[in-house]
Amino acid sequence: MSSTVIRNFQQADMPLLGDFYQAVTTGKQVVFWWIGPEENWENVYCAFENEQMIAKGQIEVINVVRDGSPLESRNAIYLNLKVLPERETDYKLYNQLYEKLYNRALEFKQLLSSTYHTYLCVGNFGTEVNNNHFFVGEKGFSPLNTLYTMNRDLKKLIEPANLVPDLQWEYWKMSRLEEEKEYLEIESEIWPDAVLGLNRLREYKNNKSWTTITVRENGTILPSAMVWQEDEIGMIEEVFVRKQWRKKGIAKFLLTTAINYLKEKGLKEAKLMVDTENEKALNLYKSVGFEVIEKENRYFIEL
């Protein structure tokens, strides 16, 4: 019987990772994280047998609660764990990687404020039955929330949307630290319990064709949306409009501009995610041509 080797991802593993990705994703929808830049590989653990990658897990701090937030706020660390299709019921294999990820999560937790509790979370599509069973049935994770994945066919007609007069918009690259801080300050106002943080902002900025579409009034940010390219798909994230400027059609303008931007990059499909209970956002996205294609279930335990 061959032995299983588990270690951090290395550059030489790239061809094996490609084979693993194809095996895991071909013919079905799965939530699969890419490994990111080399400085992130200490958070990526791979299992090998007979010179084949048979499983991959990785972990990342997603939400960091700011001091002064309500005490019921939670830090959130997310993990992603995938195995080859023929090993999907091999929970011993899952456990071997999960132990590495859990211990890494404890290290992350030490860097977060002890004032707030920390959740360890995972997200999978509902069709990933065996993976979900491992976390819920074997590890005691509880339901957290559900998200819809929505797609927009960029080959279809894009109806124009007008901006409120006297407002200015731009493709904003946030090339200076001061600009990044300006953005994060506004973003923390919108989502005080799920602050993006400088590290994750820079991860987003590293994506191909990344930009923000930002609307200002006299230099002050009102709404914003981020767009970038992953493989051959356009991604839309961080869509927000500050409270006093909602219901003025600005969000529709942002989305229409984002869709056109991605189409101009030669992409044929755009993707975003929305909480299944956020009916206003869901209806907004549908109004510009997005359709629900999948539902992601998220689970958690307290770390």
Secondary structure, DSSP 8 states (H G I E B T S, - for coil): ----EEEE--GGGHHHHHHHHHHHHTTS--------SGGGGGGEEEEEETTEEEEEEEEEEEEB--TTS-TT-EEEEEEEEEE-GGGTT-HHHHHHHHHHHHHHHHHHHTTS-TTSEEEEEEEEETT-HHHHHIIIIIT--EEEEEEEEEEEETTS--------TT-EEEEE---SHHHHHHHHHHHHHH-TTSB--HHHHHHHHTSEEEEEEEEEETTEEEEEEEEEEETTEEEEEEEEE-GGGTTSSHHHHHHHHHHHHHHHTT-SEEEEEEETT-HHHHHHHHHTT-EEEEEEEEEEEE-
